[in-house]
């Protein structure tokens, strides 16, 4: 597992598995779609028939590291996830769950969007991890609203609380 290092969004972390996947240095990852900014790949522990992760190629610690200027990034992550679902034959976009785990409920300290479909078929034994509005999972749309409403000062305060280093 990757070490819990805080790295700026302009760097790659050689200890981060998602940075390795984003830079094509993990031959076992099943990358489905990639551009200069984002990579989408299959989750190794799928929680639904379709479970993908969308990560930025630049290392960003978590959704709590984001500020208002990242709203476009979050939107592009969701769009890429939806494109991959479409490419994989998913047609019911009303039964899709897009969201982020909040620290300390993240397994990898690199911003990643969970893309799950059908949302109604998330496996029951792991459903608790993907409940919208819970302390551990925030939907993509709710995160965008939070970022829109939060000042950068508030986000820095939350960052300091979640990562005191």
C-alpha positions as a printed NumPy array, in Angstrom:
array([[  0.   ,   0.   ,   0.   ],
       [  1.2  ,   3.518,  -0.717],
       [  2.663,   5.586,   2.073],
       [  0.585,   8.463,   3.365],
       [  2.596,  11.302,   1.841],
       [  1.345,  14.741,   1.052],
       [  2.476,  15.635,  -2.44 ],
       [  1.43 ,  18.726,  -4.345],
       [ -0.923,  18.39 ,  -7.274],
       [  2.   ,  19.194,  -9.577],
       [  4.012,  16.082,  -8.687],
       [  3.827,  12.321,  -9.   ],
       [  4.441,  10.12 ,  -5.978],
       [  6.542,   7.033,  -6.755],
       [  5.053,   5.314,  -3.689],
       [  1.467,   5.828,  -4.856],
       [ -0.088,   2.953,  -6.81 ],
       [ -2.47 ,   5.336,  -8.61 ],
       [  0.452,   7.522,  -9.725],
       [  2.11 ,   4.367, -11.067],
       [ -1.055,   3.4  , -12.947],
       [ -1.473,   6.945, -14.313],
       [  2.091,   6.913, -15.634],
       [  1.771,   3.44 , -17.217],
       [  4.129,   1.877, -14.679],
       [  1.731,  -0.792, -13.385],
       [  1.416,  -3.531, -16.009],
       [ -1.407,  -5.273, -14.13 ],
       [ -3.805,  -2.325, -14.132],
       [ -6.615,  -2.563, -16.649],
       [ -6.76 ,   0.986, -18.021],
       [ -9.946,   1.642, -19.987],
       [ -9.509,   5.269, -21.008],
       [ -6.81 ,   7.886, -20.59 ],
       [ -6.031,  11.454, -21.554],
       [ -3.34 ,  13.916, -20.45 ],
       [ -5.231,  14.809, -17.27 ],
       [ -7.157,  11.683, -16.229],
       [ -7.013,   7.892, -16.231],
       [ -9.911,   5.451, -15.784],
       [ -9.256,   1.836, -14.818],
       [-11.05 ,  -1.139, -13.318],
       [-11.212,  -1.345,  -9.538],
       [ -9.352,  -4.473,  -8.36 ],
       [-12.056,  -5.119,  -5.734],
       [-15.254,  -4.328,  -7.634],
       [-18.339,  -3.495,  -5.573],
       [-20.752,  -3.639,  -8.532],
       [-20.907,  -5.24 , -11.984],
       [-19.183,  -2.115, -13.325],
       [-16.746,  -0.497, -10.874],
       [-14.116,   1.865, -12.22 ],
       [-11.844,   4.497, -10.738],
       [-11.026,   7.826, -12.351],
       [ -7.849,   9.482, -11.102],
       [ -5.977,  12.624, -12.074],
       [ -2.529,  12.005, -13.513],
       [ -1.175,  14.577, -11.051],
       [ -1.046,  13.476,  -7.416],
       [ -3.781,  15.078,  -5.328],
       [ -4.201,  13.628,  -1.85 ],
       [ -8.008,  13.462,  -1.53 ],
       [-11.281,  15.289,  -2.082],
       [-10.465,  17.286,   1.044],
       [ -7.423,  18.716,  -0.776],
       [ -9.666,  20.4  ,  -3.329],
       [-10.808,  24.012,  -3.543],
       [-13.187,  25.992,  -5.716],
       [-10.686,  25.996,  -8.582],
       [-10.988,  22.198,  -8.834],
       [-14.694,  22.136,  -9.731],
       [-13.861,  21.657, -13.413],
       [-11.546,  18.75 , -12.566],
       [-14.327,  17.016, -10.628],
       [-16.716,  17.568, -13.555],
       [-14.196,  16.146, -16.043],
       [-13.606,  13.123, -13.808],
       [-17.349,  12.412, -13.778],
       [-17.616,  12.872, -17.542],
       [-14.771,  10.434, -18.182],
       [-16.39 ,   7.905, -15.856],
       [-19.708,   8.229, -17.692],
       [-17.94 ,   7.859, -21.06 ],
       [-16.352,   4.615, -19.871],
       [-19.712,   3.317, -18.629],
       [-21.202,   4.103, -22.026],
       [-18.253,   2.368, -23.738],
       [-18.885,  -0.682, -21.53 ],
       [-22.541,  -0.856, -22.597],
       [-24.196,   0.797, -19.598],
       [-27.271,   2.632, -20.87 ],
       [-29.178,   3.496, -17.67 ],
       [-27.346,   6.572, -16.431],
       [-30.014,   7.09 , -13.746],
       [-28.749,   3.967, -11.936],
       [-25.127,   5.066, -11.59 ],
       [-23.27 ,   6.087,  -8.452],
       [-20.342,   8.519,  -8.758],
       [-18.511,   9.583,  -5.638],
       [-15.456,   9.902,  -3.455],
       [-14.494,   8.421,  -0.111],
       [-13.463,  10.97 ,   2.489],
       [-10.388,  10.44 ,   4.669],
       [ -9.927,   8.446,   6.811],
       [-12.078,   6.089,   4.71 ],
       [ -9.753,   6.1  ,   1.696],
       [ -7.622,   3.064,   0.923],
       [ -5.258,   4.968,  -1.398],
       [ -4.227,   8.545,  -0.671],
       [ -4.714,   9.78 ,  -4.241],
       [ -7.909,  11.481,  -5.345],
       [-10.14 ,   8.931,  -7.054],
       [-13.733,   8.938,  -8.231],
       [-15.652,   5.696,  -7.827],
       [-17.847,   4.954, -10.841],
       [-20.36 ,   2.196, -10.045],
       [-23.15 ,   0.756, -12.154],
       [-25.776,  -0.326, -11.759],
       [-25.986,   1.511,  -8.458],
       [-28.921,  -0.708,  -7.485],
       [-26.634,  -3.74 ,  -7.797],
       [-23.81 ,  -2.662,  -5.501],
       [-22.942,  -5.826,  -3.623],
       [-24.763,  -5.921,  -0.275],
       [-21.696,  -6.881,   1.783],
       [-19.929,  -3.662,   0.742],
       [-22.868,  -1.307,   0.169],
       [-22.141,   0.56 ,   3.433],
       [-19.022,   2.053,   1.792],
       [-21.031,   3.739,  -0.961],
       [-24.026,   5.286,   0.808],
       [-24.473,   8.847,  -0.502],
       [-24.455,  11.44 ,   2.252],
       [-22.719,   9.191,   4.744],
       [-19.608,  10.342,   6.562],
       [-17.449,   8.127,   4.338],
       [-18.88 ,   8.768,   0.831],
       [-19.688,  12.015,  -0.952],
       [-21.296,  12.047,  -4.38 ],
       [-19.596,  13.894,  -7.186],
       [-22.467,  16.387,  -7.456],
       [-22.448,  17.084,  -3.713],
       [-18.681,  17.622,  -3.733],
       [-19.04 ,  20.166,  -6.547],
       [-21.666,  22.028,  -4.486],
       [-19.42 ,  21.974,  -1.414],
       [-16.507,  23.339,  -3.431],
       [-18.702,  26.048,  -4.919],
       [-19.861,  27.158,  -1.481],
       [-16.628,  26.803,   0.471],
       [-13.964,  29.454,   0.567],
       [-10.354,  28.441,   0.093],
       [ -9.709,  29.348,   3.73 ],
       [-12.281,  26.8  ,   4.876],
       [-10.778,  24.104,   2.651],
       [ -7.281,  24.828,   4.025],
       [ -8.712,  24.512,   7.54 ],
       [-10.256,  21.12 ,   6.699],
       [ -6.979,  20.04 ,   5.086],
       [ -5.044,  20.883,   8.233],
       [ -7.502,  18.848,  10.312],
       [ -7.342,  15.805,   8.028],
       [ -3.584,  15.928,   7.421],
       [ -1.708,  17.592,  10.318],
       [  1.772,  17.05 ,   8.808]])
